[in-house]
């Protein structure tokens, strides 16, 4: 059981800056995120896109913003638990017990949800029967590529994941690559490689096709693919892989007894506390009159929620407001020399 | 101002007035049209405001930018007449536009 003053759910910009604010006022905290990397939407959705409305930063990309925030919390020793999705939050005495999908447990008086629009999950095939084969002979990510050796693998998608795996698996497997249009959005070099492998017969390329049905008993046996003109092809296949990117799902947060409206959590604007004492929501996932879904709003919300945590984490102490420019205590926490 | 009709998956028509300059997605969200999630808020980063544009309207709309087609790769059941409604800006010319909403967005 990990004990901490505050647990932050979400390692996007808001979660990272909230951690900074907590450490600055002398509380400890840990961060949990479902993705395998730090940065949330900034890293997953728009690492290369420029952002123009971060105060005092005329222009930066999602990746640069994330790296700067990571640098800003470097003075503090903050544990970030990646690839962990929080599944359960329940009250035990004065504390919240938080459990993840990998059975990590936390005990804390304060839970700060900085979850954006929820957790990122792979987008799935629209064909409903696919569920039956999921994680057996149909996958949305690859853990062990050895299982595909000598088999026929049908890969769907047009981005880097689909192309990279088509190239890689074509070395030891029979690969079908199926995409809904002629253009691929992956890196040009990989697109060229795929086209060459297709010319040499190492990859069977089916463009303008999408899956229409899937057949098999325990294992996938074949799939039908269809184009815009309703022409169908039947492909025998042992495995099916889908790479359609990630989608944000509110997920288990919906079951924690919070007031939720249109995938956002209602909070007050003093502490950014939800209807549950000691659970706060900040950033894109919170909602209050006048809410703006901007990164800068998340920073403000996190700063206030962090102060609110103090009372529950240190019930016998009084929080005293201090500036970073002048406070000796804060400078010690940051590890910088006073003047 | 344009009257825009959203046909939801249960075949119900929802016709609403949308101000010029807003996107079709914003018109849907402001009027609580079910089935337009718009998770990313119009940043062309999520494909959850995906609609099918009625054929006679499809060619009248400004053409897609590259990024939109990339995102449509990830939409639920994309078709020839698929668009992201956050990328269609409303003007008087779009008065009478009809779009259908897919059975789900993810």
Interface residues (C-beta under 8 A of the other chain):
Chain A: X41 X45 X46 X117 X123 X124 X126 X157 X158 X159 X179 X180 X181 X183 X185 X210 X228 X244 X245 X247 X248 X249 X263 X293
Chain B: X37 X39 X40 X41 X43 X45 X46 X48 X69 X70 X73 X74 X76 X77 X78 X79 X80 X106
